Amino acid sequence: MSLRFIIGRAGTGKTQYCLENIRLALEKEPMGSPIIFLVPEQATFQMEYALAHNYGLGGIIRAQVLSFRRLAWRVLQETGGAARVPIGELGKRMVLRRLLDHHRGELRVFARSADRPGFADALARSIGEMKIYRVGPGDLALAAEKTDETPGLLNAKLQDLALIYREFDAFLAGCYTDPDDYLTLLAEKLDGSSTLEGAEVWVDGFTGFTPQEHYVIEKILGKAERVHVTLCLEPKDTGRELQEQDLFYPTWETFREITDRAQKTGVKIEPPVLLDAAIPFRFQNSDSLAHLERCYFRHPTETAGAGEGIELAAAVNRRAEVEAVARKIVYLCREQNYRWRDIGILLRDLGPYRDLIADVFQDYDIPFFMDCKRNMLHHPLVELIRSAVETVIKDWSYEPLFRCLKTDLLPVSREDTDLLENYVLAHGIRGYARWASGPWHYLRQFTLGEDAEPAPEEKAELAAVNRGRLQVVSSLGLFTENLRQAGNIAEITAAVYTLLEDLHVPEILHKWAQEAESAGRLEQAREHLQVWGGITSLFDEMVEAIGEESVSLEDYLAVLEAGLESLRLGLIPPGLDQVVVGTMDRTRSANTRALFILGANEGALPARQADDGIFNDSERERLAEAGVVLAAGGRRKAFDEQYLIYMALTRASEKLWLSFPLADEEGRALTPSPVIRRIKELFPGLNETFYQVDKLPDGTAGGLEYFIHPQRVLADLAVQLRELKAGRAIDPVWWDVYNWFNGSADGRGRLAKVLRGVFHTNTEKRISPEVSRALYGQPLKASVSRIEKFKACPFAHFAGYGLRLKERLLFRLAAPDMGEFFHAALKLFNDRLAERGVDWAQLSREDCGDLATQVVEELAPQLQSEILLSTARYRYLTGKLKRSVNRAAAVLAEHARRSIFRPVGVELSFGAGGELPPVTVELAGGGTLHLVGRIDRLDVARTEEADYLRVIDYKSSDNRLSLAEIYYGLRLQLLTYLHVALTHSARLVGRPGLPGAVLYFTVKEPVIRSAGPMSPDQVEKEIMKKLKMQGFLLGDPEVVRMMDNRIETGYSELFPVAINREGNFYATSSVASLEQFTALRCYLEQVFAETGGEILNGVVAVNPYKYKNISACVFCPFKPVCQFDLLLAENRYRALSHLDDNEVWARLLRKGDQ
């Protein structure tokens, strides 16, 4: 038995020495005594590949590449101990949470922290650290006795930790194995194992060892025939004492510890192999890298010129940094004969760069392997489990249920899922009972008791919805019942596992893996294959650790999500020729010719140290004094960071790139690392390159480096062509790029897409009159609101009425629903009065309240699938509706008491099937427009001289009638309704009528604000002011008094008019003369004729209006379709000039004269 060290600085060929000697031994005796090559876990694959491939061995029987953990597994399988169930990280945390809760009364410090998020994790890490450093509960108890007199919390922490640690070991005893105990078990079992009998052991790639690993090495020394240990150490340092701040102190300490253990066990120590060439083997082709390795930590500084092979780069942000690296990698592989596998990327912290590197490298078609554990929260299987349990907890509410359906792991197609989602959102379906109770039916948004037969396409869609519903119930119904009956964690987990088996999830994952592999997505394929094992292991841990614990489904979900969040899958590289991306403390990449170190910023390189355990640095020092040695504290870790930096800087054999961003994603300034400053000191002639995201390549030598990848250059070409389109000159090299793409069929196709984008104008061409007439039909049937929509924006009209695009219906009360309800309520209110023969003027406040309650309760079930009865919130809203209808009725009753106007029609429809015929307008280009609609309320005041007609339109929010908006065609309804009424007045009232008024009436319960108390009469007066009708009245004081008999002079409480002592109207009064009403009617017909003609002539322009601060785009649902963008020169608002009333009247009267 003997021990031999192989000593050398970085790059001197220690690993090559091991591999070469193993190869020679295998060639000499292929079936000889065992050879064990012991390396870090993450390096096992690389070393196996190196032995089998690089050295031409083909196959290996005698030699094995193992990690400590894998060696432990081999020995425990042989000697016993491997059969016990291993407890994973989640299992540990769950057991520790239970122990903390059970012993809460005995804990001095931990009781206050037991329920704090993350405390169980910190406790699990601390116990794991104790085991790795071979510290038991008894050692902690002894340390507690020694620190009893010291100030602070250390003594209490030690007592609490000793208690929980002891109880945790008692829980594991005889049933489970903590993976943190594997190496201790390995050391204890090695004496009874034949695995290392006569073996030659090579240990390589370690900076240092934990006490647990040192214990194993001690046992290996006493068992193996010969042990070789490589250490990255200055050869001359083996014979002298080093200090903590020295670069090689970590490996020197390892050298000393192993030497002491060998001497203690009587193992012969052979003379070390000292690899101390003047220029290390790795840097034979790079004087600069050799100088960097030799002098980085040497003082005084020895400079070495320009640093050939070393590049420093600053970037405006991380994206610019990664883009620059991607371009450089492609350049190396294309122009300098590098293979992807010759290139490595290292970071101190992969987090900020992980997704960015993946996105950019995919854009550049760079194959890469991310050397890190994968979080699996994004995987559909994980989402299925979380959402399925949450679906039962929330009784099949929309959000978790459709998250579950969209995993594609249920037998419901995406199309059926979309149909189901639309139906559920529109009808407010919630609860398992609603899903399972029977077929769903087609329900219109608001029927007012009028059942309508669904159209054939609606029937077909409903059939598909019900098919999907049955599939969902069949898939999740039994699971719901099982979960509701389950009482503990084991039963709940069994129900979840049964669901996955019933859904054939393993078979689906296998199919997905095959599809991903066929498409070349090898990492994704392996994720699909591994996630099932990870999930089942998680379930096993939960059942084994706390399976008998009774919990609610909510608590179970919290435990489950904690486990799923901690689920990490490790993947081996799916291909051999890839760029390896990893972290400095984990990734081991052999034969790296070019290394890129990203994120070289202060605070990141070297990394800031932070306490993440139970004990802080000062407490660790006091523990060491008490005989309990744990992992290094922050001070020692800071020194170890320098060693990590040394190892990273010396990893490449030919080229080294260091880069840093100047700002983060939020624009906060970042400063370069001290490493950058040190390299500049070593190489004063080394220049720093600056990279920007928006820099575009040009024809210069420096610019040509950007011409790397066709897809990226094509995007830059598009930018240049836009510059050319804007009249600016571009570099001639871009015409070469253009011609290059145009020189191949594939390139021409890609170029054509770019050209279409660059020279696209966001305008819509007219559709032909023939197509327009076929699309809209003849005669053209339109409501007034449709005409207003066209006048607001022709494209919005085309999208809504031509393409028939609709917003997704949602189960909620929007403003249009409220308006529809108020219309129906006031119509029904009026009908009930007519049935009883009661005039509006006869109604008392109590009558209004009683009848409003009856009306609202009668209509509530008919609104949007009984939405007003669905929740407490909507039931409260029903009460508000009653108060609003009551208030509206009371105001209308007050109007009736002061007026001789009485309803002659309510919800009076005109058009096909209505009480009145449509408004027919002949169009100039041929064709006819039929205007259809419904008048909310039409009143008449009969006198001997004439009958005056008044139109009232109910609104749920405040509205004012603007003459300018009428002139521009944006507000035509009220005037159109008056026009219809006057046109058919003989039919309605028995003789031709005259205009009385057009008015908006707001149906609401207004809020009255007051600085102090108000009497009931004052409140009522203020309410009447708030609900004053708005619009235009006939400019005849007598007609106005027919509407408000209390106004002789002064302001009306009911209308926006005021009369002076001379009997004339104030200038602020909203009145119009008979001539003006006539001019308005004539103008309406012109607007209808012009608009109808434009519709049938195919006008579909994206041409939204803007008037004052209001535009057609504000509430338009079609913005994603038209893509109106003010940044485009062709997209501008149709600005409507401000017109005062006098100017509008003047224009209308001139048009009337024409």
QUIHU-V750470 format. One record per backbone hydrogen bond with DSSP energy under -1.0 kcal/mol. CO is the residue of the C=O (numbers start at 1). NH is the residue of the N-H. If there is no record, write none. Layout:
co->CO nh->NH
co->CO nh->NH
//
This chain:
co->1 nh->268
co->2 nh->227
co->3 nh->270
co->4 nh->229
co->5 nh->273
co->6 nh->231
co->7 nh->275
co->8 nh->233
co->9 nh->12
co->11 nh->282
co->13 nh->17
co->14 nh->18
co->15 nh->19
co->16 nh->20
co->17 nh->21
co->18 nh->22
co->19 nh->23
co->20 nh->24
co->21 nh->25
co->22 nh->26
co->23 nh->27
co->24 nh->28
co->25 nh->29
co->29 nh->32
co->34 nh->200
co->35 nh->64
co->36 nh->202
co->37 nh->66
co->38 nh->204
co->40 nh->43
co->41 nh->44
co->43 nh->47
co->44 nh->48
co->45 nh->49
co->46 nh->50
co->47 nh->51
co->48 nh->52
co->49 nh->53
co->52 nh->58
co->53 nh->56
co->57 nh->59
co->62 nh->35
co->64 nh->37
co->66 nh->39
co->67 nh->71
co->68 nh->72
co->69 nh->73
co->70 nh->74
co->71 nh->75
co->72 nh->76
co->73 nh->77
co->74 nh->78
co->75 nh->79
co->76 nh->80
co->85 nh->177
co->88 nh->92
co->89 nh->93
co->90 nh->94
co->91 nh->95
co->92 nh->96
co->93 nh->97
co->94 nh->98
co->95 nh->99
co->96 nh->100
co->97 nh->101
co->98 nh->102
co->99 nh->103
co->103 nh->106
co->109 nh->112
co->110 nh->114
co->113 nh->116
co->116 nh->119
co->118 nh->122
co->119 nh->123
co->120 nh->124
co->121 nh->125
co->122 nh->126
co->123 nh->127
co->124 nh->128
co->125 nh->129
co->126 nh->130
co->127 nh->131
co->128 nh->132
co->129 nh->133
co->130 nh->135
co->131 nh->134
co->132 nh->212
co->136 nh->140
co->137 nh->141
co->138 nh->142
co->139 nh->143
co->140 nh->144
co->141 nh->145
co->142 nh->146
co->143 nh->147
co->145 nh->148
co->153 nh->157
co->154 nh->158
co->155 nh->159
co->156 nh->160
co->157 nh->161
co->158 nh->162
co->159 nh->163
co->160 nh->164
co->161 nh->165
co->162 nh->166
co->163 nh->167
co->164 nh->168
co->165 nh->169
co->166 nh->170
co->167 nh->171
co->168 nh->172
co->169 nh->173
co->172 nh->175
co->172 nh->176
co->175 nh->85
co->177 nh->87
co->178 nh->181
co->179 nh->182
co->181 nh->185
co->182 nh->186
co->183 nh->187
co->184 nh->188
co->185 nh->189
co->186 nh->190
co->190 nh->193
co->194 nh->197
co->196 nh->199
co->199 nh->225
co->199 nh->226
co->200 nh->36
co->201 nh->228
co->202 nh->38
co->203 nh->230
co->210 nh->214
co->211 nh->215
co->212 nh->216
co->213 nh->217
co->214 nh->218
co->215 nh->219
co->216 nh->220
co->217 nh->221
co->218 nh->222
co->220 nh->223
co->220 nh->224
co->226 nh->201
co->227 nh->4
co->228 nh->203
co->229 nh->6
co->231 nh->8
co->231 nh->233
co->234 nh->237
co->235 nh->238
co->237 nh->240
co->243 nh->246
co->246 nh->249
co->248 nh->252
co->249 nh->253
co->250 nh->254
co->251 nh->255
co->252 nh->256
co->253 nh->257
co->254 nh->258
co->255 nh->259
co->256 nh->260
co->257 nh->261
co->258 nh->262
co->259 nh->263
co->260 nh->264
co->261 nh->265
co->262 nh->267
co->268 nh->3
co->273 nh->7
co->274 nh->276
co->280 nh->283
co->281 nh->284
co->283 nh->286
co->286 nh->290
co->287 nh->291
co->288 nh->292
co->289 nh->293
co->290 nh->294
co->291 nh->295
co->292 nh->296
co->295 nh->298
co->305 nh->685
co->307 nh->310
co->309 nh->656
co->311 nh->658
co->312 nh->689
co->313 nh->660
co->314 nh->691
co->315 nh->662
co->317 nh->321
co->318 nh->322
co->319 nh->323
co->320 nh->324
co->321 nh->325
co->322 nh->326
co->323 nh->327
co->324 nh->328
co->325 nh->329
co->326 nh->330
co->327 nh->331
co->328 nh->332
co->329 nh->333
co->330 nh->334
co->331 nh->335
co->332 nh->336
co->332 nh->338
co->339 nh->342
co->340 nh->343
co->342 nh->593
co->342 nh->594
co->343 nh->580
co->344 nh->596
co->345 nh->582
co->346 nh->598
co->347 nh->584
co->350 nh->353
co->350 nh->354
co->353 nh->357
co->354 nh->358
co->355 nh->359
co->356 nh->360
co->357 nh->361
co->358 nh->362
co->359 nh->363
co->360 nh->364
co->361 nh->366
co->362 nh->365
co->367 nh->579
co->369 nh->581
co->370 nh->372
co->374 nh->569
co->376 nh->379
co->379 nh->383
co->380 nh->384
co->381 nh->385
co->382 nh->386
co->383 nh->387
co->384 nh->388
co->385 nh->389
co->386 nh->390
co->387 nh->391
co->388 nh->392
co->389 nh->393
co->390 nh->394
co->391 nh->396
co->392 nh->395
co->397 nh->401
co->398 nh->402
co->399 nh->403
co->400 nh->404
co->401 nh->405
co->402 nh->406
co->404 nh->407
co->405 nh->408
co->410 nh->412
co->413 nh->417
co->414 nh->418
co->415 nh->419
co->416 nh->420
co->417 nh->421
co->418 nh->422
co->419 nh->423
co->420 nh->424
co->421 nh->425
co->422 nh->426
co->423 nh->427
co->424 nh->428
co->424 nh->429
co->425 nh->811
co->431 nh->435
co->432 nh->436
co->433 nh->437
co->445 nh->864
co->447 nh->450
co->455 nh->459
co->456 nh->460
co->457 nh->461
co->458 nh->462
co->459 nh->463
co->460 nh->464
co->461 nh->465
co->462 nh->466
co->463 nh->467
co->464 nh->468
co->465 nh->469
co->466 nh->470
co->467 nh->471
co->468 nh->472
co->469 nh->473
co->470 nh->474
co->471 nh->475
co->472 nh->476
co->473 nh->477
co->476 nh->480
co->477 nh->481
co->478 nh->482
co->479 nh->483
co->480 nh->484
co->481 nh->485
co->482 nh->486
co->488 nh->492
co->489 nh->493
co->490 nh->494
co->491 nh->495
co->492 nh->496
co->493 nh->497
co->494 nh->498
co->495 nh->499
co->496 nh->500
co->497 nh->501
co->498 nh->502
co->499 nh->503
co->500 nh->505
co->501 nh->504
co->504 nh->508
co->505 nh->509
co->506 nh->510
co->507 nh->511
co->508 nh->512
co->509 nh->513
co->510 nh->514
co->511 nh->515
co->512 nh->516
co->513 nh->517
co->514 nh->518
co->515 nh->519
co->516 nh->521
co->517 nh->520
co->520 nh->522
co->521 nh->525
co->522 nh->526
co->523 nh->527
co->524 nh->528
co->525 nh->529
co->526 nh->530
co->527 nh->531
co->530 nh->534
co->531 nh->535
co->532 nh->536
co->533 nh->537
co->534 nh->538
co->535 nh->539
co->536 nh->540
co->537 nh->541
co->538 nh->542
co->539 nh->543
co->540 nh->544
co->541 nh->545
co->542 nh->546
co->543 nh->547
co->546 nh->549
co->547 nh->490
co->549 nh->489
co->552 nh->556
co->553 nh->557
co->554 nh->558
co->555 nh->559
co->556 nh->560
co->557 nh->561
co->558 nh->562
co->559 nh->563
co->560 nh->564
co->561 nh->565
co->562 nh->566
co->567 nh->376
co->569 nh->374
co->579 nh->369
co->580 nh->345
co->581 nh->371
co->582 nh->347
co->583 nh->586
co->583 nh->587
co->592 nh->653
co->593 nh->654
co->593 nh->655
co->594 nh->344
co->595 nh->657
co->596 nh->346
co->597 nh->659
co->599 nh->601
co->600 nh->673
co->601 nh->604
co->601 nh->605
co->603 nh->608
co->616 nh->620
co->617 nh->621
co->618 nh->622
co->619 nh->623
co->620 nh->624
co->621 nh->625
co->622 nh->626
co->623 nh->628
co->624 nh->627
co->633 nh->637
co->634 nh->638
co->635 nh->639
co->636 nh->640
co->637 nh->641
co->640 nh->644
co->641 nh->645
co->642 nh->646
co->643 nh->647
co->644 nh->648
co->645 nh->649
co->646 nh->650
co->648 nh->651
co->655 nh->595
co->656 nh->311
co->657 nh->597
co->658 nh->313
co->659 nh->600
co->660 nh->315
co->662 nh->670
co->664 nh->667
co->668 nh->664
co->671 nh->602
co->673 nh->677
co->674 nh->678
co->675 nh->679
co->676 nh->680
co->677 nh->681
co->678 nh->682
co->679 nh->683
co->682 nh->304
co->683 nh->686
co->689 nh->314
co->691 nh->316
co->700 nh->704
co->703 nh->706
co->704 nh->707
co->706 nh->708
co->709 nh->713
co->710 nh->714
co->711 nh->715
co->712 nh->716
co->713 nh->717
co->714 nh->718
co->715 nh->719
co->716 nh->720
co->717 nh->721
co->718 nh->722
co->719 nh->723
co->720 nh->724
co->721 nh->725
co->722 nh->726
co->723 nh->728
co->724 nh->727
co->731 nh->734
co->732 nh->735
co->733 nh->737
co->734 nh->738
co->735 nh->739
co->736 nh->740
co->737 nh->741
co->738 nh->742
co->741 nh->744
co->744 nh->748
co->745 nh->749
co->746 nh->750
co->747 nh->751
co->748 nh->752
co->749 nh->753
co->750 nh->754
co->751 nh->755
co->752 nh->756
co->753 nh->757
co->754 nh->758
co->755 nh->759
co->761 nh->763
co->768 nh->772
co->769 nh->773
co->770 nh->774
co->771 nh->775
co->772 nh->776
co->773 nh->777
co->780 nh->930
co->782 nh->932
co->783 nh->787
co->784 nh->788
co->785 nh->789
co->786 nh->790
co->787 nh->791
co->788 nh->792
co->789 nh->793
co->792 nh->1105
co->793 nh->797
co->794 nh->798
co->795 nh->799
co->796 nh->800
co->797 nh->801
co->798 nh->802
co->798 nh->803
co->799 nh->805
co->810 nh->812
co->814 nh->818
co->815 nh->819
co->816 nh->820
co->817 nh->821
co->818 nh->822
co->819 nh->823
co->820 nh->824
co->821 nh->825
co->822 nh->826
co->823 nh->827
co->824 nh->828
co->825 nh->829
co->826 nh->830
co->827 nh->831
co->828 nh->832
co->829 nh->833
co->830 nh->834
co->831 nh->835
co->832 nh->836
co->833 nh->838
co->839 nh->842
co->840 nh->843
co->844 nh->848
co->845 nh->849
co->846 nh->850
co->847 nh->851
co->848 nh->852
co->849 nh->853
co->850 nh->854
co->851 nh->855
co->852 nh->856
co->853 nh->857
co->854 nh->858
co->855 nh->859
co->856 nh->860
co->859 nh->862
co->860 nh->863
co->862 nh->447
co->863 nh->867
co->866 nh->869
co->867 nh->870
co->871 nh->875
co->872 nh->876
co->873 nh->877
co->874 nh->878
co->875 nh->879
co->876 nh->880
co->877 nh->881
co->878 nh->882
co->879 nh->883
co->880 nh->884
co->881 nh->885
co->882 nh->886
co->883 nh->887
co->884 nh->888
co->885 nh->889
co->886 nh->890
co->887 nh->891
co->888 nh->892
co->889 nh->893
co->890 nh->894
co->891 nh->895
co->892 nh->896
co->893 nh->897
co->894 nh->898
co->898 nh->1045
co->902 nh->940
co->905 nh->938
co->908 nh->935
co->909 nh->916
co->910 nh->933
co->911 nh->914
co->916 nh->911
co->919 nh->931
co->921 nh->929
co->923 nh->926
co->927 nh->923
co->928 nh->780
co->929 nh->921
co->930 nh->782
co->931 nh->919
co->933 nh->910
co->935 nh->908
co->936 nh->907
co->937 nh->952
co->938 nh->904
co->938 nh->905
co->939 nh->950
co->940 nh->902
co->941 nh->948
co->946 nh->943
co->947 nh->994
co->948 nh->941
co->949 nh->996
co->949 nh->997
co->950 nh->939
co->951 nh->999
co->952 nh->937
co->953 nh->1001
co->955 nh->1003
co->962 nh->966
co->963 nh->967
co->964 nh->968
co->965 nh->970
co->965 nh->971
co->966 nh->969
co->972 nh->976
co->973 nh->977
co->974 nh->978
co->975 nh->979
co->976 nh->980
co->977 nh->981
co->978 nh->982
co->979 nh->983
co->980 nh->984
co->982 nh->985
co->984 nh->988
co->985 nh->989
co->986 nh->990
co->994 nh->949
co->996 nh->1034
co->997 nh->951
co->998 nh->1032
co->999 nh->953
co->1000 nh->1030
co->1001 nh->955
co->1015 nh->1019
co->1016 nh->1020
co->1017 nh->1021
co->1018 nh->1022
co->1019 nh->1023
co->1020 nh->1024
co->1021 nh->1025
co->1022 nh->1026
co->1023 nh->1027
co->1025 nh->1028
co->1030 nh->1000
co->1032 nh->998
co->1033 nh->1072
co->1034 nh->1036
co->1036 nh->1040
co->1037 nh->1041
co->1038 nh->1042
co->1040 nh->1043
co->1040 nh->1044
co->1042 nh->900
co->1044 nh->1047
co->1050 nh->1059
co->1054 nh->1029
co->1055 nh->1057
co->1056 nh->1070
co->1057 nh->1052
co->1058 nh->1066
co->1059 nh->1050
co->1060 nh->1063
co->1064 nh->1060
co->1066 nh->1069
co->1069 nh->1071
co->1070 nh->1033
co->1072 nh->1035
co->1073 nh->1077
co->1074 nh->1078
co->1075 nh->1079
co->1076 nh->1080
co->1077 nh->1081
co->1078 nh->1082
co->1079 nh->1083
co->1080 nh->1084
co->1081 nh->1085
co->1082 nh->1086
co->1083 nh->1087
co->1084 nh->1088
co->1085 nh->1089
co->1086 nh->1090
co->1087 nh->1091
co->1088 nh->1092
co->1089 nh->1093
co->1090 nh->1094
co->1091 nh->1095
co->1092 nh->1096
co->1093 nh->1097
co->1094 nh->1099
co->1095 nh->1098
co->1098 nh->767
co->1101 nh->795
co->1101 nh->1103
co->1104 nh->1134
co->1105 nh->1112
co->1106 nh->1136
co->1107 nh->1110
co->1110 nh->1107
co->1111 nh->1114
co->1118 nh->1121
co->1118 nh->1122
co->1119 nh->1123
co->1125 nh->1128
co->1128 nh->1131
co->1133 nh->1135
co->1134 nh->1106
co->1140 nh->1144
co->1141 nh->1145
co->1142 nh->1146
co->1143 nh->1147
co->1144 nh->1148
co->1145 nh->1149
co->1146 nh->1150
co->1147 nh->1151
co->1148 nh->1152
co->1149 nh->1153
co->1150 nh->1154
//
